[in-house]
Amino acid sequence: MKLSNASPPFLHTDVTVMSMLGDRIFALCALLVIPTVRYGPRPLVMAGLSVLICLVCELLTGLMRKEGVPVTEWSFAVTGLVITMLMPVNAPLWLPCAACLFAELAAKAPFGGFGRTPFNPAAAGVAFATLCWPKQMFSYVDPAEPQWLPVWGECSVHTAQSAAAYLKSGLKPDILPFDMLWGDMAGPLGTGAALVIGACALLLFVRRAAHAETTLCFLAAAAALAALFPRIACSPLTSVKYELLSGSLFFCSVFLMDPVSSLHTAAGRCIYGAAAGGLLMAFRHFGAYEQGAVFAVLIANALSPLISSAVGRARGWEGSVYG
Amino acid sequence: MEQQKRASLKNEIVSLPSPEDLPAPPKIKPLKKGAAAPRILSAAEEAGIADEFDGMMLERKLSLFASRKTELLVACGFDEDPYTSGAEAVLRESAEDVAEGLWLAAKACGAKERLVAASSRREAHRFAACCTGTAAVAAGNRYPARTLLMQKLRRGGKKAEWIGVQACAALGAAVRGECRNETVVTVAGDGVRRWGNFRVRIGTPVGDVLAAGKPEKRVCLVAVGSSVTGRTVTDLSLPVTAATRCVIALKRPPRVPAHPCVGCGRCARACPAGVLPWLVHRELEGGSPEALRLFHVEDCVGCGACHTVCPSGIDLMAAVRRAAGLKEGRDLHETE
């Protein structure tokens, strides 16, 4: 028996960074099922390419930093999958790749990589793609003509307006809120199936891979503003249903509110979530694009240090020896 | 933390034969009924009883409690360590000796109240059914249960102190003139085929205790004391002491790849002392920590809960210790 020395503890809880990221990847993969059944293998190819680009960037930046091949965690897969979910299924394949390149090389690597990013890399990548190629970002397949899309190459398909676009124009979407639960509407690849996103959210909350308070405050703030300031002529409840189920609001409230770029305290996370939800509704009312979730998340990320400082001061952490 | 005690509690405590080179335990006079506190203390000293949780001699400990005017003496009948179950086993099998010993210990240190803390309500009821004169309370499974229960008792305004159930049982046996120079050690871990509690003479080599658990050939790590705050041993001839508590054999040490803090907040939730380990870690990483932000670090009890729950594998306990040193005025680099 050859015994070695080690420092305590000699056991660890099951939750590790890898398990938390693994839960997120599992949830994101679950969101790929419905689009794959509807449109063929193209969503899988998009997801695979995005993840591959993120991985290659991760390896390259690691080699540049002389860290060797730093594949010790799977955050690159989460970034790639989230970017894929926010893309139209008929988007050219270079579009998510460009978003992934920006996410990894501009929003993640310069700040030191995983765990040190002040901005959510996936949100930054999608924001970059939205600003550079808005036409491709908001051109969605018409779900009334279900078809398998070509795996590679361009998709020449009938496009349709998303529910978010209708709301932006001040019109009521031509779909019932109940029918929006399954994602059978024009929109980004993985953000439509609200029921599936809700199930994924529950999984992440139970497994503590995401903070429920952030998501709930995000949704509560968005719902409150939707009820108080409806964009269409309808009852407040109908406005809330359409706003929460359209676009990528629900998806972003779960998958873009990651713990790393969020805050460390429950009170801080509540304020952060509410701020992000409020900003998103502001973008919806006053922004140029039909969807502004990623911009709202990025601004909320920028506000994180201020919120953290305010919470610390309120609790007496700043300048107090005993808390 | 997930408790791993069921396997070791399945069977009764097994007594291992005493090594031949150990001297026989001393003979002591039985305690007369109604013996006064000084006589009880001298009986504890004659029997060489040590508290199994900190290794302190019981006579010295009770004298200390008397000087502190302890009001409530709590017998710790549970192990907060997820692998160790010796205290629970002793409470189950020697409940009357524990109750008698606790009564004597309370008398010796002047504590007016006494309480037995068990691991669960079921164990507390089991004890209370057996020994109706002593109250029992459930400590719960949340680590570190001892610290949390003591905080709860002290918040109720009591001057409470701990005593181990093995020390109580040994004192209870000393009444009959039995000198138990023994301790109960839990053998556990994926490196042994037989998990259990073993009663061994103090001074028995750790290797003998490990052998009782039928270790696998691939064992690479043996830890004693606690699976969270204990230490490894490479020399199995080291003797078992009163405070050994457990021998854990592992086929491989748990390795959590180190990552930056992900902001999950688990460390803050796990800490019983109100420290914010993530904030301490962030301040120390910054290079010029602000001592005013390292609050409560001096209250750290060293339970290791923060390090155990951290998904990023950061040694938060070491960070908090460094911060405590910094607050005491020691240079940051001196504490490394």
Contacts between the chains, C-beta under 8 A, distances in Angstrom:
chain1	res1	chain2	res2	distance
A	1	B	215	7.0
A	1	B	217	6.9
A	1	B	219	5.4
A	1	B	236	8.0
A	2	B	220	6.6
A	3	B	219	7.3
A	3	B	220	6.5
A	3	B	221	6.5
A	3	B	222	5.7
A	3	B	232	7.4
A	3	B	233	7.3
A	3	B	234	4.5
A	3	B	236	7.6
A	4	B	220	5.6
A	4	B	221	6.0
A	4	B	232	7.4
A	4	B	234	7.2
A	4	B	253	7.4
A	5	B	232	4.9
A	5	B	234	6.2
A	6	B	221	5.7
A	6	B	223	7.8
A	6	B	232	5.4
A	6	B	253	4.2
A	7	B	315	7.8
A	8	B	223	7.3
A	8	B	226	7.5
A	8	B	227	7.7
A	8	B	228	6.1
A	8	B	229	5.5
A	8	B	230	5.9
A	8	B	231	7.0
A	8	B	304	6.3
A	8	B	307	7.9
A	9	B	227	6.6
A	9	B	228	4.5
A	9	B	229	7.2
A	9	B	254	7.6
A	9	B	304	5.3
A	9	B	307	5.8
A	9	B	308	4.7
A	10	B	221	7.1
A	10	B	223	4.9
A	10	B	227	4.7
A	10	B	228	7.5
A	10	B	230	6.9
A	10	B	232	7.9
A	10	B	248	6.2
A	10	B	250	6.4
A	10	B	253	6.7
A	10	B	254	6.4
A	11	B	1	7.3
A	11	B	82	6.5
A	11	B	83	7.4
A	11	B	227	4.8
A	11	B	228	7.0
A	11	B	254	6.0
A	11	B	308	6.9
A	12	B	254	4.8
A	12	B	256	5.4
A	12	B	308	6.0
A	12	B	313	7.8
A	13	B	1	6.2
A	13	B	2	7.8
A	13	B	308	6.2
A	13	B	309	5.1
A	13	B	311	7.9
A	14	B	2	7.7
A	15	B	266	7.3
A	15	B	309	7.4
A	15	B	311	5.0
A	16	B	256	5.6
A	16	B	257	7.7
A	16	B	311	4.8
A	16	B	312	8.0
A	16	B	313	7.4
A	17	B	257	7.4
A	17	B	259	4.7
A	17	B	262	6.0
A	17	B	311	4.9
A	17	B	312	5.5
A	17	B	313	7.9
A	18	B	257	7.5
A	19	B	311	7.3
A	20	B	262	7.1
A	20	B	264	7.4
A	20	B	311	5.9
A	72	B	257	5.0
A	72	B	259	7.1
A	73	B	257	7.5
A	73	B	259	6.0
A	112	B	260	7.7
A	114	B	259	6.7
A	114	B	260	6.7
A	115	B	259	5.7
A	115	B	260	2.8
A	115	B	261	6.3
A	115	B	262	5.7
A	115	B	312	7.2
A	116	B	260	5.6
A	208	B	264	7.0
A	208	B	266	7.5
A	211	B	265	7.9
A	259	B	262	5.3
A	259	B	263	4.4
A	259	B	264	5.2
A	259	B	265	7.9
A	260	B	262	5.3
A	260	B	263	5.7
A	262	B	263	6.2
A	263	B	263	7.1
A	264	B	263	5.0
A	264	B	265	5.5
A	264	B	268	7.5
A	264	B	276	7.9
A	264	B	278	5.4
A	264	B	279	7.4
A	265	B	265	7.1
A	265	B	268	7.9
A	266	B	265	7.5
A	317	B	276	7.8
A	317	B	279	7.2
A	317	B	293	6.1
A	317	B	295	6.7
A	318	B	292	7.7
A	318	B	293	7.2
A	319	B	292	5.7
A	320	B	292	6.5
A	320	B	295	6.6
A	321	B	291	7.8
A	321	B	292	5.8
A	321	B	295	6.2
A	322	B	295	5.7
A	322	B	296	7.2
A	323	B	274	6.9
A	323	B	295	4.2
A	323	B	296	5.9
